[in-house]
Every structure is written in C-alpha cells, then in structure tokens.
Amino acid sequence: MVEVKFYDEVDDSLLKFAVIIAKTDGKWVFCKHKERDTLEIPGGHREVGEAIIDTAKRELYEETGAIDHELKPVCVYSVTAPDNFDGKETFGLLCYADIHSFESELHSEIERIEITDRLPDNWTYPLIQPKLMEEAERRGII
C-alpha cells in the first residue's frame, strides 16, 4: 500500500526530491518520459549540496524547458511504499510554477511536454500524483 502524507515543513536534510505542479497560460504542463506511455508532474531528485528550491528550479527547466517562471513552495509531502526506498518514508518538496516561456527543445529524458486543460487519465504514479494535485487545490494554490 502507498501512503502519502502532507506536512507544512520538515528538517531540510530529509528532503530528497522536488515536484512542481506547473501551468502556462492557465493550462497544465505535464511531462511524457521517453521510456513510459504515461504523463507525470515535473520533478526529480536533489543533488548533493543543492538547496531544495534549486532542485525544483533545475528539474522544472530540465523536464519542461521553462526559462521564465514564478515558482513557490506549496508544502512538504512524504511517500511510504513497500517497493520504494525499502518501505521507508521519503520526503519531497511540492512546488507550484507559473511558466511564462519555454526553450525550444528539451535536453533530458523527457520526450515531450503536454500542455492541456484537463488532468491526465494515465498518470505515471497514479497513487501519488493525483493526491499532490488535490492537496495543492485544498491549500488554494491551484
């Protein structure tokens, strides 16, 4: 069973990844990974010595090509899943970004971005990503 929890904050050293709910011109921005047939929220793992907000900025750029945007933290979330990190609770920063402009091409494992006014039916992480969207909505962010 996958469990997702939300926190206002945790110790910074616990934050291992950042995920960014993104919009442009009022539409959702999702990523389609080269090796998957599903859509996902941009995000990824924190590098050694990197501030977590810089992880969010870097991942947003790498996965969407966003070059001009406003980014703000929403909350901390955790995932506990038997097949992930040996079943240990892992923490990430959930952010929101309003993207104003993109580079013309992507330079990552992302095949394409999808800009849409509806949420996907085919989430990469269906037990996690919809809960992140619901929490951002509950907090009045989206």
KEPA-196379 format. One record per residue: x, y, z of N, C-alpha, C in turn. Coordinates in steps of 0.1 Angstrom, whole numbers. Each point is the difference from the previous one (the first is absolute). Layout:
KEPA-196379
(rec (X Y Z) (X Y Z) (X Y Z)) ...
***
This chain:
KEPA-196379
(rec (8 -12 0) (-8 12 0) (9 13 0)) (rec (-4 9 -8) (7 13 -1) (-7 10 9)) (rec (8 7 9) (-6 10 9) (7 13 -4)) (rec (-8 11 -1) (5 13 -3) (-5 9 12)) (rec (9 7 6) (-3 9 11) (5 14 -4)) (rec (-6 10 7) (4 14 -3) (4 7 13)) (rec (10 9 -1) (6 7 11) (2 14 -4)) (rec (-1 9 10) (4 14 -3) (15 2 -2)) (rec (8 -8 8) (14 0 -1) (6 -12 7)) (rec (12 -3 -4) (8 -11 7) (14 5 -1)) (rec (9 -7 7) (14 4 -1) (5 -1 -14)) (rec (7 10 -5) (5 1 -13) (8 -12 -5)) (rec (7 -6 9) (9 -12 -3) (-9 -12 -5)) (rec (-13 0 4) (-8 -11 -4) (-6 1 -14)) (rec (1 12 -6) (-6 2 -13) (9 -6 -11)) (rec (-5 -10 -7) (8 -7 -10) (-4 4 -14)) (rec (-11 6 -2) (-5 3 -14) (-9 12 0)) (rec (-2 5 -12) (-10 11 -2) (-9 -3 -11)) (rec (-12 3 1) (-10 -2 -10) (-7 13 -2)) (rec (-3 4 -13) (-5 13 -3) (-13 -1 -8)) (rec (-11 3 6) (-13 2 -8) (2 12 -8)) (rec (-2 -1 -13) (3 12 -9) (-12 3 -9)) (rec (-2 13 -3) (-9 5 -9) (6 10 -9)) (rec (-5 2 -12) (4 10 -9) (-13 5 -7)) (rec (-2 13 0) (-12 6 -6) (-13 -7 5)) (rec (0 -4 13) (-12 -6 6) (-2 -15 -3)) (rec (10 -6 -7) (-1 -14 -3) (11 -8 7)) (rec (-3 -13 3) (9 -8 7) (12 -4 -9)) (rec (12 -2 6) (12 -4 -7) (4 -14 6)) (rec (-1 -10 -8) (5 -13 4) (11 -5 -9)) (rec (7 -10 5) (12 -6 -7) (-3 -14 -5)) (rec (5 -3 -12) (-1 -14 -5) (14 -5 -1)) (rec (4 -9 9) (13 -6 0) (2 -9 -12)) (rec (13 0 -6) (3 -8 -12) (-3 -15 2)) (rec (1 -5 12) (-2 -15 2) (-13 -4 6)) (rec (-10 10 1) (-13 -3 5) (-11 5 -9)) (rec (-12 -5 1) (-11 4 -7) (-10 8 8)) (rec (5 5 11) (-9 7 10) (5 15 1)) (rec (-8 8 7) (4 14 3) (3 2 14)) (rec (9 9 3) (4 3 14) (2 15 3)) (rec (0 3 12) (3 13 5) (15 2 -1)) (rec (6 11 -5) (14 2 0) (6 -2 14)) (rec (12 -5 1) (7 -2 13) (11 -9 0)) (rec (8 -1 11) (11 -9 0) (8 1 13)) (rec (11 -7 0) (8 -1 13) (9 11 2)) (rec (2 3 12) (10 10 5) (14 -4 -2)) (rec (9 8 -5) (14 -3 -1) (7 4 13)) (rec (11 -6 2) (8 2 12) (4 15 1)) (rec (-3 6 12) (4 14 2) (-10 10 -6)) (rec (-11 -4 -6) (-9 8 -7) (-11 4 9)) (rec (-4 13 0) (-12 5 8) (-12 -6 -7)) (rec (-10 -4 8) (-12 -7 -6) (-7 9 -10)) (rec (-1 13 3) (-7 9 -10) (8 1 -13)) (rec (13 -2 1) (8 -1 -13) (-2 -13 -7)) (rec (-3 -10 7) (-4 -13 -6) (-12 2 -8)) (rec (-10 7 6) (-13 2 -7) (3 9 -13)) (rec (8 10 1) (2 8 -11) (7 -8 -11)) (rec (10 -7 4) (8 -8 -10) (-9 -11 -7)) (rec (-7 -7 8) (-9 -10 -6) (-11 5 -9)) (rec (-5 12 4) (-10 6 -8) (6 4 -14)) (rec (12 5 0) (7 4 -12) (3 -13 -8)) (rec (6 -10 6) (5 -12 -7) (-12 -7 -6)) (rec (-12 -1 7) (-11 -8 -4) (-10 7 -9)) (rec (0 13 1) (-10 8 -8) (6 10 -9)) (rec (12 4 2) (7 10 -8) (-4 14 5)) (rec (-7 1 12) (-4 13 5) (12 9 3)) (rec (0 12 -7) (11 9 3) (-5 13 7)) (rec (-13 3 -1) (-5 12 8) (-12 -5 7)) (rec (0 0 13) (-11 -5 8) (0 6 14)) (rec (-11 -1 7) (-1 3 14) (-2 -13 7)) (rec (8 -3 10) (0 -13 7) (-2 3 15)) (rec (-9 -8 7) (-1 2 14) (-3 -14 7)) (rec (5 -2 12) (-2 -12 7) (-15 -1 4)) (rec (-5 -12 0) (-14 -2 5) (0 -7 14)) (rec (7 -11 1) (1 -7 12) (10 -12 -2)) (rec (3 -7 11) (8 -12 0) (-10 -12 -1)) (rec (4 -10 -7) (-8 -12 0) (10 -12 2)) (rec (-6 -11 4) (8 -12 1) (-8 -12 -7)) (rec (8 -9 -4) (-5 -13 -6) (6 -11 8)) (rec (-9 -10 4) (5 -12 5) (-6 -11 -8)) (rec (8 -8 -6) (-4 -11 -9) (9 -12 1)) (rec (-5 -12 1) (8 -12 2) (11 -2 -11)) (rec (-3 5 -12) (10 -2 -11) (8 12 -3)) (rec (1 10 10) (7 12 -2) (8 3 12)) (rec (13 2 -1) (9 3 11) (-1 -9 12)) (rec (-1 -13 -4) (-1 -11 11) (-12 3 9)) (rec (-10 6 -5) (-12 2 8) (1 11 10)) (rec (11 8 0) (2 11 9) (-8 13 -5)) (rec (-4 8 9) (-7 12 -3) (11 10 -7)) (rec (-3 5 -12) (9 9 -6) (-7 13 -3)) (rec (8 11 1) (-6 13 0) (4 8 -13)) (rec (-10 8 -4) (3 9 -12) (-7 14 2)) (rec (4 9 -7) (-6 14 0) (-9 1 -12)) (rec (-13 3 3) (-9 2 -11) (-1 15 -2)) (rec (2 4 -13) (0 14 -4) (-11 3 -11)) (rec (-2 12 -2) (-9 4 -11) (8 11 -9)) (rec (-1 -2 -13) (6 10 -9) (-10 5 -11)) (rec (1 13 -2) (-7 6 -12) (11 3 -10)) (rec (0 -7 -11) (10 1 -10) (-4 10 -11)) (rec (9 9 -2) (-3 11 -10) (7 -3 -14)) (rec (11 -7 0) (6 -4 -13) (9 -12 2)) (rec (2 -7 -12) (7 -13 -1) (11 1 -10)) (rec (11 -8 2) (10 -1 -10) (-7 -8 -12)) (rec (6 0 -11) (-6 -7 -12) (2 -15 0)) (rec (10 -5 7) (1 -15 1) (4 -4 14)) (rec (-3 -13 3) (4 -6 13) (13 -7 -1)) (rec (7 0 11) (13 -6 1) (1 -10 12)) (rec (-10 -9 0) (-1 -10 11) (-6 -13 -5)) (rec (-4 -8 10) (-7 -12 -3) (-14 1 -4)) (rec (-5 13 0) (-14 3 -3) (-1 1 -15)) (rec (-10 -8 -5) (-2 0 -15) (-8 13 -4)) (rec (-9 4 8) (-8 12 -4) (-8 5 12)) (rec (-4 12 0) (-9 5 10) (-14 0 -6)) (rec (-10 -1 8) (-14 1 -4) (-6 11 7)) (rec (-6 9 -7) (-7 12 6) (-15 -3 -3)) (rec (-7 0 11) (-14 -4 -1) (-9 6 11)) (rec (-13 1 -3) (-9 6 10) (-6 -11 9)) (rec (4 -13 -2) (-6 -10 8) (11 -9 6)) (rec (-3 -6 12) (10 -9 6) (0 -13 -7)) (rec (12 -6 0) (1 -13 -8) (-8 -11 7)) (rec (-3 -10 -9) (-6 -12 5) (11 -10 2)) (rec (11 1 -7) (11 -9 0) (12 6 8)) (rec (-1 1 13) (11 5 8) (11 -10 1)) (rec (13 5 1) (11 -9 2) (-1 -6 14)) (rec (-4 8 10) (-1 -4 14) (-14 2 5)) (rec (-10 -8 -4) (-14 3 2) (-4 0 15)) (rec (8 -7 9) (-3 0 14) (6 12 7)) (rec (8 8 -7) (7 12 6) (-4 13 -6)) (rec (2 1 -13) (-2 13 -7) (-14 6 2)) (rec (-11 -7 -1) (-13 6 2) (-1 6 14)) (rec (6 -7 10) (-1 5 14) (8 13 1)) (rec (11 2 -7) (7 13 0) (-8 11 -6)) (rec (-7 -3 -10) (-9 10 -7) (-11 4 10)) (rec (-6 -10 6) (-11 2 10) (5 9 12)) (rec (12 -3 5) (5 8 11) (3 14 -4)) (rec (5 2 -12) (3 14 -5) (-13 8 -1)) (rec (-11 -7 -5) (-13 6 -1) (-6 3 13)) (rec (2 -10 10) (-6 2 13) (7 12 7)) (rec (13 3 -3) (7 11 6) (-2 13 -8)) (rec (-9 0 -11) (-3 12 -7) (11 4 -10)) (rec (9 -9 -3) (11 4 -9) (-4 -1 -15)) (rec (-8 -10 -3) (-5 -2 -14) (-15 0 -1)) 
***
